[in-house]
């Protein structure tokens, strides 16, 4: 009887600890905004700890597929979240769009003649272009589609330097290792001393960010955190980092 009671108490203690923890996997472009969101959420929910995991949306999804203990997933595109739904990792009814962004081309701050358009990226003076790997990085997929739509992919593809996420593309431009890079407007705004925006990339689809609790999550905080991200105070924080409402 004593062993049974001890086991029950340990189980309840573990459940209580789990209730106060949440792991959020979020797209790399959300890094700064979600760090602040997590701090504010923890302040309003004493005893709760938000563990953040950032990376390319596709890479994060693969981590979840392989069993990573994630409670909430925030993607930088709809396609990745669609894949999560198809694999029954999240429930379609629980996904929500919470932010919108813009894709831009940035150049080093001291660039003498930044390209004014996608067509200019095909010119000989532009030799190296940083872009997230389309297979796993939504910004890379948006960029490739834009170049395909403009009939420029074949001319620009040999110049592409693939990156693991959009922040790596930003870093390459900031360090002057490439002539240009595809990033989000919110990323470009983080380094005004090191990069400048050359132009906004024309897209046929908006850059929207969906969020959802994981179907397998046992955390009682998962849905509460998603609701918080959709709330007016959280939206105000996202707006300060340059994100628009969806």
C-alpha positions as CSV (number, residue, x, y, z in Angstrom):
1,X,0.0,0.0,0.0
2,X,2.9,2.3,0.9
3,X,4.6,1.6,-2.4
4,X,1.3,2.3,-4.3
5,X,0.8,5.6,-2.5
6,X,4.4,6.6,-3.2
7,X,4.1,5.8,-6.8
8,X,0.9,7.8,-7.0
9,X,2.5,10.8,-5.4
10,X,5.5,10.6,-7.7
11,X,3.1,10.4,-10.7
12,X,1.2,13.4,-9.5
13,X,4.4,15.3,-8.9
14,X,5.6,14.6,-12.4
15,X,2.3,15.7,-13.9
16,X,2.4,18.9,-11.9
17,X,5.9,19.6,-13.2
18,X,4.9,18.9,-16.7
19,X,1.9,21.2,-16.4
20,X,4.3,24.1,-15.7
21,X,6.6,23.4,-18.7
22,X,6.1,24.0,-22.4
23,X,8.4,23.5,-25.4
24,X,7.8,25.7,-28.4
25,X,9.4,25.0,-31.7
26,X,9.3,28.2,-33.8
27,X,10.6,29.4,-37.2
28,X,14.0,31.1,-37.0
29,X,12.5,34.5,-38.1
30,X,10.5,34.5,-34.9
31,X,13.5,34.3,-32.6
32,X,13.5,37.8,-31.1
33,X,9.8,38.2,-30.9
34,X,9.2,34.8,-29.3
35,X,11.9,35.3,-26.7
36,X,10.0,38.4,-25.5
37,X,6.6,36.6,-25.8
38,X,8.0,33.8,-23.7
39,X,9.2,36.2,-21.0
40,X,5.9,38.0,-20.8
41,X,4.0,34.7,-20.7
42,X,6.1,33.3,-17.9
43,X,5.5,36.6,-15.9
44,X,1.8,36.2,-16.3
45,X,1.9,32.4,-15.5
46,X,4.1,32.0,-12.4
47,X,5.7,28.6,-12.2
48,X,5.6,28.1,-16.0
49,X,8.7,27.8,-18.1
50,X,8.7,28.2,-21.8
51,X,11.5,26.3,-23.6
52,X,12.2,27.7,-27.0
53,X,13.6,25.8,-30.0
54,X,14.3,27.8,-33.2
55,X,15.2,26.7,-36.7
56,X,14.0,26.3,-40.3
57,X,10.4,25.3,-40.2
58,X,11.0,22.1,-42.2
59,X,13.8,21.0,-40.0
60,X,11.7,21.6,-36.9
61,X,8.9,19.5,-38.4
62,X,11.4,16.7,-39.0
63,X,12.4,16.9,-35.4
64,X,8.8,16.5,-34.3
65,X,8.3,13.5,-36.7
66,X,11.3,11.8,-35.1
67,X,9.8,12.2,-31.7
68,X,11.2,15.5,-30.3
69,X,9.1,16.5,-27.2
70,X,7.4,19.6,-28.6
71,X,4.1,21.1,-27.3
72,X,3.6,24.0,-29.8
73,X,4.7,24.4,-33.4
74,X,4.9,27.8,-35.1
75,X,5.8,27.7,-38.8
76,X,6.9,30.4,-41.2
77,X,4.6,29.0,-44.0
78,X,1.4,27.2,-44.5
79,X,3.0,24.3,-46.5
80,X,4.9,23.0,-43.5
81,X,1.9,23.2,-41.2
82,X,-0.1,21.4,-43.9
83,X,2.4,18.6,-43.7
84,X,2.1,18.5,-39.9
85,X,-1.7,18.2,-40.3
86,X,-1.4,15.5,-42.9
87,X,0.9,13.5,-40.6
88,X,-1.6,14.0,-37.8
89,X,0.9,15.8,-35.7
90,X,-1.4,18.7,-35.2
91,X,-5.2,18.9,-35.6
92,X,-6.5,21.0,-38.5
93,X,-9.1,22.6,-36.3
94,X,-6.5,23.9,-33.8
95,X,-4.1,25.7,-36.2
96,X,-4.4,29.5,-36.3
97,X,-2.6,32.1,-38.4
98,X,-1.0,34.7,-36.1
99,X,1.4,36.8,-38.1
100,X,2.3,38.1,-41.6
101,X,5.6,39.1,-43.1
102,X,7.3,40.2,-46.3
103,X,10.1,38.7,-48.3
104,X,12.9,41.1,-49.3
105,X,16.3,41.1,-50.8
106,X,19.0,42.7,-48.7
107,X,22.6,43.7,-49.5
108,X,25.5,44.8,-47.3
109,X,25.1,48.3,-45.9
110,X,28.0,49.6,-47.9
111,X,26.9,48.1,-51.2
112,X,27.5,50.7,-53.9
113,X,24.8,49.7,-56.4
114,X,22.2,47.4,-54.9
115,X,20.1,45.4,-57.4
116,X,16.7,47.2,-57.9
117,X,14.7,44.1,-58.9
118,X,14.8,40.3,-59.2
119,X,16.0,40.7,-62.8
120,X,19.1,42.5,-61.6
121,X,20.1,39.4,-59.6
122,X,20.8,37.7,-62.9
123,X,23.4,40.3,-63.9
124,X,27.1,39.5,-63.8
125,X,27.9,41.9,-61.0
126,X,25.8,39.9,-58.6
127,X,27.9,36.8,-58.0
128,X,26.7,35.3,-54.7
129,X,23.2,35.2,-53.3
130,X,22.3,33.7,-49.9
131,X,19.0,31.9,-49.8
132,X,17.5,29.3,-47.4
133,X,17.5,25.8,-48.7
134,X,14.0,25.4,-50.3
135,X,13.6,21.9,-49.1
136,X,13.4,23.0,-45.5
137,X,13.4,26.8,-45.3
138,X,10.1,28.6,-46.2
139,X,11.9,31.8,-47.2
140,X,13.9,29.8,-49.7
141,X,10.7,28.3,-51.1
142,X,9.1,31.7,-51.5
143,X,12.3,33.0,-53.2
144,X,12.5,30.1,-55.6
145,X,8.9,30.5,-56.6
146,X,9.3,34.2,-57.2
147,X,12.4,33.5,-59.4
148,X,10.5,30.8,-61.2
149,X,7.5,33.0,-61.8
150,X,9.9,35.7,-63.2
151,X,11.6,33.2,-65.5
152,X,14.9,33.8,-63.7
153,X,15.6,30.6,-61.7
154,X,17.9,29.0,-64.2
155,X,20.0,32.2,-64.4
156,X,20.2,32.8,-60.7
157,X,20.4,29.2,-59.4
158,X,24.2,28.9,-60.0
159,X,24.8,31.9,-57.7
160,X,22.8,30.6,-54.8
161,X,24.6,29.9,-51.5
162,X,22.2,27.7,-49.6
163,X,21.6,28.3,-45.9
164,X,20.1,26.3,-43.1
165,X,17.7,29.0,-42.1
166,X,16.8,32.6,-42.9
167,X,18.9,34.0,-40.1
168,X,22.0,32.4,-41.6
169,X,21.3,34.1,-44.9
170,X,21.0,37.4,-43.0
171,X,24.4,36.8,-41.3
172,X,26.1,36.0,-44.7
173,X,24.9,39.4,-46.0
174,X,25.8,41.3,-42.8
175,X,29.4,39.9,-43.0
176,X,29.7,40.8,-46.7
177,X,30.2,37.2,-47.7
178,X,27.6,37.4,-50.4
179,X,26.3,40.2,-52.6
180,X,22.6,39.8,-51.7
181,X,20.3,37.6,-49.7
182,X,16.6,36.6,-49.4
183,X,15.3,37.3,-45.9
184,X,12.1,38.5,-44.3
185,X,11.6,42.2,-43.7
186,X,11.6,41.6,-39.9
187,X,15.0,40.0,-40.2
188,X,16.4,42.9,-42.2
189,X,15.2,45.4,-39.6
190,X,17.4,43.7,-36.9
191,X,20.7,44.8,-38.5
192,X,20.2,48.3,-39.9
193,X,23.9,49.0,-39.5
194,X,25.0,46.0,-41.5
195,X,22.4,45.4,-44.2
196,X,19.9,47.4,-46.1
197,X,16.8,46.4,-48.1
198,X,17.3,46.6,-51.9
199,X,13.6,45.7,-52.8
200,X,10.6,43.7,-51.7
201,X,10.1,40.4,-53.6
202,X,6.8,40.1,-55.4
203,X,4.9,37.1,-54.3
204,X,1.6,35.5,-55.4
205,X,0.9,34.3,-51.9
206,X,1.2,36.1,-48.6
207,X,3.9,35.1,-46.1
208,X,1.7,34.0,-43.2
209,X,2.7,32.2,-40.0
210,X,0.4,29.4,-38.5
211,X,0.7,28.1,-34.9
212,X,-0.8,25.0,-33.3
213,X,-0.5,22.8,-30.2
214,X,0.9,19.3,-30.9
215,X,-1.8,16.7,-30.9
216,X,0.3,14.4,-28.7
217,X,1.3,17.1,-26.2
218,X,0.4,16.3,-22.6
219,X,1.1,19.9,-21.5
220,X,-1.8,21.8,-20.1
221,X,0.0,25.0,-21.2
222,X,0.1,24.3,-24.9
223,X,-3.3,25.6,-25.9
224,X,-3.0,28.4,-23.3
225,X,0.2,29.6,-25.0
226,X,-1.4,29.5,-28.5
227,X,-4.3,31.5,-27.2
228,X,-1.8,34.0,-25.7
229,X,0.1,34.4,-29.1
230,X,-3.3,35.3,-30.7
231,X,-4.2,37.8,-27.9
232,X,-3.9,41.6,-28.3
233,X,-1.0,42.0,-26.0
234,X,1.0,39.4,-27.8
235,X,0.1,40.8,-31.2
236,X,1.4,44.2,-30.0
237,X,4.7,42.6,-29.2
238,X,4.9,41.0,-32.6
239,X,4.1,44.3,-34.2
240,X,7.0,45.9,-32.5
241,X,9.2,43.4,-34.3
242,X,7.7,44.2,-37.6
243,X,5.1,41.4,-38.0
244,X,1.7,42.3,-39.3
245,X,-1.6,40.7,-38.2
246,X,-2.6,37.9,-40.6
